[in-house]
Amino acid sequence: MKFTDVVAIVPGRALSFVGCGGKTSVIESVIKELSSSNMPLIHTTTTKIWVPEAGDRLILISDNIELLKEKIMKSQKKMITIGKGITEEGKLLGIPQQWIETLEQAFPSHCLLVEADGCKGRSIKFYGDNEPCVPNGSQTRVILLGLDAFEDREMNEVAHRPQGYLENFHGKRPTMRERIESLFWPRGLISGAEIHGDTYVFLNKVTDGNLTLAREIAKTILTIGGSQIAGVMIGNTRTAEICWEVME
């Protein structure tokens, strides 16, 4: 199953990816799926990411949005990655959130893919005071979760900012349902990033051995989330086909 068969890619609208490990892999998979289409793509971040390999894409870096717009207009490349700068560690520095709406208006025929937030490599987290970095212009967001966050494991092993869980649960190993309910707390990964548009969940790290558990988790997310969730994708970003199935 293709990712783009589940999530509609709309020109002139930002598609934001939020949450845990695998966002870059999902974005690159989307780029690959759209490579045969005529839709030009702008890929960026509102945080920090490793600079992708150039390949067939153009990488543009500037702290001036007008200069970036001018370079994009002049480019003959279908695939463009943009950033505000390069950090000392060599990462691409994200653009301000308000630039996303500017890009949507300037390039209505382009698809905008935005890596908007992260979990420090963990599988679940609470948002901090200045998070999430989801642009206001996003009409669709995809929230990545690691399946291991819902297994019988201590939150210290799977969560970014585990103290938020430890303060609100009686023990170090909350139940699966309690972990899922936390997604809808004010600073949870789903309710804490409210937008006016569709929200999809991508449940990552699924294997043949835990597929039944993955389906149970997805069903519970949909039951608790109700109309907040457009669908839950089940898959693994380390496999050739990252999206295995979808529950709606």
C-alpha positions as CSV (number, residue, x, y, z in Angstrom):
1,M,0.0,0.0,0.0
2,K,1.3,3.4,-0.9
3,F,1.4,6.2,1.7
4,T,-0.2,8.6,-0.9
5,D,-3.1,6.2,-1.4
6,V,-4.1,7.0,2.2
7,V,-3.1,10.6,2.7
8,A,-4.1,13.0,0.0
9,I,-1.2,15.2,-1.3
10,V,-2.7,18.6,-2.1
11,P,-0.7,21.2,-4.0
12,G,-0.4,24.5,-2.1
13,R,-1.0,22.9,1.2
14,A,1.6,21.9,3.9
15,L,1.7,18.3,5.0
16,S,3.4,18.2,8.5
17,F,5.1,15.2,10.1
18,V,5.2,15.2,13.9
19,G,6.3,12.8,16.6
20,C,8.8,10.0,16.8
21,G,11.5,8.2,14.9
22,G,10.9,7.5,11.2
23,K,9.7,10.9,10.0
24,T,12.5,11.4,7.5
25,S,12.1,7.9,6.2
26,V,8.3,8.5,5.7
27,I,9.0,11.8,3.9
28,E,11.6,10.3,1.6
29,S,9.1,7.5,0.8
30,V,6.5,10.1,-0.1
31,I,9.0,11.9,-2.3
32,K,9.8,8.6,-4.0
33,E,6.1,7.8,-4.6
34,L,5.5,11.3,-6.1
35,S,8.6,11.1,-8.3
36,S,6.6,10.0,-11.3
37,S,4.1,12.8,-11.0
38,N,4.3,16.3,-12.3
39,M,3.9,17.8,-8.9
40,P,6.9,19.9,-7.7
41,L,7.9,19.5,-4.1
42,I,9.3,21.7,-1.4
43,H,10.8,19.8,1.6
44,T,11.7,21.7,4.8
45,T,11.7,21.6,8.6
46,T,10.7,23.8,11.5
47,T,13.2,22.2,13.8
48,K,16.6,20.7,12.8
49,I,17.3,17.7,10.5
50,W,20.4,16.2,8.9
51,V,20.9,17.6,5.5
52,P,19.6,15.1,2.9
53,E,21.8,13.9,0.1
54,A,21.4,16.2,-2.8
55,G,21.0,13.7,-5.6
56,D,18.3,15.1,-8.0
57,R,17.2,17.7,-5.5
58,L,18.3,21.3,-5.0
59,I,19.2,22.4,-1.5
60,L,18.7,26.1,-0.8
61,I,19.8,27.8,2.4
62,S,19.0,31.4,3.4
63,D,17.7,33.4,6.3
64,N,15.8,35.6,3.9
65,I,12.4,34.3,2.7
66,E,12.3,36.6,-0.2
67,L,15.6,35.3,-1.5
68,L,14.5,31.7,-1.0
69,K,11.3,32.5,-3.0
70,E,13.3,34.0,-5.8
71,K,15.7,31.0,-6.0
72,I,12.8,28.5,-5.9
73,M,11.1,30.4,-8.8
74,K,14.3,30.3,-10.9
75,S,15.0,26.7,-10.2
76,Q,14.4,24.0,-12.8
77,K,14.5,21.3,-10.2
78,K,11.3,19.5,-9.3
79,M,12.5,18.6,-5.8
80,I,13.8,21.3,-3.5
81,T,14.9,21.2,0.2
82,I,15.1,24.5,2.0
83,G,16.5,25.7,5.4
84,K,17.4,28.8,7.2
85,G,21.0,27.8,7.9
86,I,23.4,25.1,8.9
87,T,24.1,24.4,12.6
88,E,27.6,23.8,14.0
89,E,26.9,20.1,14.1
90,G,26.0,20.2,10.4
91,K,22.2,20.0,10.6
92,L,19.8,21.9,8.4
93,L,18.2,24.7,10.5
94,G,14.5,24.9,10.2
95,I,12.6,27.9,8.8
96,P,10.2,30.0,11.0
97,Q,6.6,28.5,11.1
98,Q,5.1,31.6,9.5
99,W,7.2,31.1,6.4
100,I,5.1,28.0,5.5
101,E,2.0,30.1,4.8
102,T,4.1,32.4,2.7
103,L,5.4,29.5,0.6
104,E,1.9,28.1,0.2
105,Q,0.7,31.4,-1.2
106,A,3.8,31.8,-3.4
107,F,3.8,28.3,-4.8
108,P,0.2,27.0,-5.1
109,S,1.3,24.2,-7.5
110,H,3.9,22.8,-5.1
111,C,3.5,20.2,-2.4
112,L,5.1,21.2,0.9
113,L,6.4,18.5,3.1
114,V,7.4,19.7,6.6
115,E,9.3,17.8,9.3
116,A,7.8,19.6,12.2
117,D,8.7,18.0,15.5
118,G,10.7,15.2,17.1
119,C,11.1,12.8,20.0
120,K,14.9,12.6,20.4
121,G,14.7,9.1,18.9
122,R,12.1,7.8,21.4
123,S,8.7,6.4,20.6
124,I,6.3,8.7,22.4
125,K,6.6,12.0,24.3
126,F,4.9,15.0,25.8
127,Y,5.2,18.4,24.1
128,G,7.4,21.0,25.7
129,D,6.4,24.7,26.4
130,N,7.4,25.8,22.9
131,E,6.2,22.7,21.0
132,P,4.9,21.4,18.7
133,C,6.5,23.3,15.8
134,V,3.5,22.6,13.6
135,P,2.9,25.5,11.1
136,N,-0.5,27.2,11.3
137,G,-0.9,26.6,7.6
138,S,-0.8,22.9,7.8
139,Q,-4.0,21.3,6.6
140,T,-2.9,17.7,7.2
141,R,-0.5,16.2,9.8
142,V,0.9,12.8,10.3
143,I,1.9,11.8,13.8
144,L,4.4,9.0,14.1
145,L,4.4,6.6,17.1
146,G,6.6,3.6,17.9
147,L,4.7,0.5,18.7
148,D,7.1,-0.3,21.5
149,A,5.8,2.7,23.4
150,F,2.6,0.7,24.1
151,E,4.3,-2.5,25.2
152,D,4.9,-3.5,28.8
153,R,8.0,-1.5,29.2
154,E,9.1,1.2,31.5
155,M,8.4,4.7,30.2
156,N,12.1,5.7,30.8
157,E,13.0,3.3,28.0
158,V,10.6,4.5,25.4
159,A,9.5,8.1,26.2
160,H,11.0,11.5,25.6
161,R,10.3,13.5,28.8
162,P,9.2,10.4,30.7
163,Q,8.7,12.5,33.9
164,G,5.4,13.6,32.5
165,Y,4.2,10.0,32.5
166,L,5.7,9.1,35.8
167,E,4.0,12.1,37.4
168,N,0.6,11.2,36.1
169,F,0.6,7.4,36.4
170,H,0.8,5.3,39.5
171,G,3.6,3.1,38.3
172,K,6.5,3.0,35.8
173,R,4.5,0.6,33.6
174,P,1.1,2.1,32.7
175,T,-1.3,-0.1,30.8
176,M,-1.6,0.0,27.1
177,R,-4.9,1.9,27.2
178,E,-3.4,4.5,29.7
179,R,-0.6,5.1,27.3
180,I,-3.0,5.6,24.4
181,E,-5.2,7.9,26.5
182,S,-2.1,10.1,27.2
183,L,-1.9,10.9,23.5
184,F,-5.1,12.9,24.0
185,W,-4.0,14.9,27.0
186,P,-3.4,18.6,26.5
187,R,0.3,18.1,25.9
188,G,-0.1,14.6,24.3
189,L,1.2,13.9,20.8
190,I,-2.3,14.1,19.2
191,S,-4.4,16.6,21.1
192,G,-1.4,18.8,21.8
193,A,-0.9,19.6,18.1
194,E,-4.4,20.6,17.1
195,I,-4.9,21.9,13.6
196,H,-7.8,22.6,11.4
197,G,-7.5,19.7,9.1
198,D,-7.0,15.9,8.9
199,T,-4.8,14.0,11.4
200,Y,-3.4,10.6,10.6
201,V,-1.4,8.4,12.9
202,F,1.5,6.2,11.6
203,L,2.2,3.3,14.0
204,N,5.8,2.4,13.3
205,K,8.1,-0.5,14.2
206,V,5.4,-3.1,13.4
207,T,6.6,-6.6,12.6
208,D,4.8,-9.8,11.6
209,G,5.2,-10.9,15.2
210,N,3.4,-7.9,16.7
211,L,0.9,-7.2,13.9
212,T,-2.1,-8.3,16.0
213,L,-1.0,-6.0,18.8
214,A,-0.6,-3.2,16.3
215,R,-4.2,-3.6,15.1
216,E,-5.4,-3.6,18.7
217,I,-3.5,-0.3,19.4
218,A,-4.8,1.3,16.2
219,K,-8.4,0.3,17.0
220,T,-8.1,1.8,20.5
221,I,-6.6,5.0,19.1
222,L,-9.6,5.3,16.8
223,T,-12.0,4.5,19.6
224,I,-10.6,7.1,22.0
225,G,-9.8,9.7,19.3
226,G,-13.1,9.6,17.6
227,S,-13.5,12.3,14.9
228,Q,-10.0,13.7,15.8
229,I,-8.4,10.9,13.8
230,A,-8.8,10.4,10.0
231,G,-7.0,7.0,10.1
232,V,-4.2,5.0,11.6
233,M,-1.6,3.6,9.3
234,I,0.3,0.5,10.4
235,G,3.7,-0.2,9.1
236,N,7.5,-0.1,9.4
237,T,9.8,2.6,8.0
238,R,12.6,0.0,7.6
239,T,10.7,-2.1,5.1
240,A,10.5,-1.5,1.4
241,E,6.8,-0.8,1.6
242,I,6.4,1.3,4.7
243,C,2.6,1.4,5.0
244,W,1.2,-2.1,5.4
245,E,-2.5,-1.4,6.1
246,V,-4.8,1.4,7.3
247,M,-7.6,1.4,9.8
248,E,-10.3,4.1,9.7
